[in-house]
């Protein structure tokens, strides 16, 4: 007896198939449906000012898919490690889904997208294609993708926190979750060269507070000089006026008794 499929299941299957048909730079090797991150009810109507940073973000999401989909496909074909194959398969499939979200957002916002990886990305793909051994390929694949995801991760957070456009905000929300998943997948390989990753910038000097202290002010305080921009005469006049007010107030209090 054949089981009847619901219309909702058929629609979902067709949508997923279409997403893989329009995959950038080749079709990903998909094994299971990609769970698309939710936007928790965020509006997505293309409303709000689009900054230069917003446009750059939408373009970079597209560029990421243009090289990570073929990179993931290469992992399936070139690696001898089942775990690396699985990682490549998952990342490629998820970038197909993310690329679909990105192209939809770009169309809504009137942003033109590239159709080829940039120069650096093409060099990374060529490194993978010409790797001498499957083990060498695995290391290049993992390190290149982990480094790229680490660089884009804080940039996504900045866009998510600052954009005025609701469509860019929703896309950043979803991209952030995809990238966090990809970083975890890559790190699960156990071969990430963490020592080669760039370190975070040093924190601001302790004790300065939210407003940085001007060096000129520090020098003046150390030498006992006046505060820059404020003359000694003004300071003395303010102190004298405060003294007079204090004396007058005190005399009035005693007279009232």
Secondary structure by P-SEA (a helix, b strand, c coil): cbbbbcaaaaaaaaaaaaaaaacccccccccccccccccccccccccccccaaaaaaaaaaaaaaacaaaaaaaaacccccaaaaaaaaaaaaaaaaaaaaaaaaaaaabbbbbccccaaaaaaaaaaaacccaaaaaaaaaaaaaaaaaaaaaaaaaaaaccccaaaaaaaaaaaaaaaaaaaaaaaccccccccccccccccccccccbbbbaaaaaaaaaccccccccaaaaaaaaaaaaaaaaaaaaaaaaac
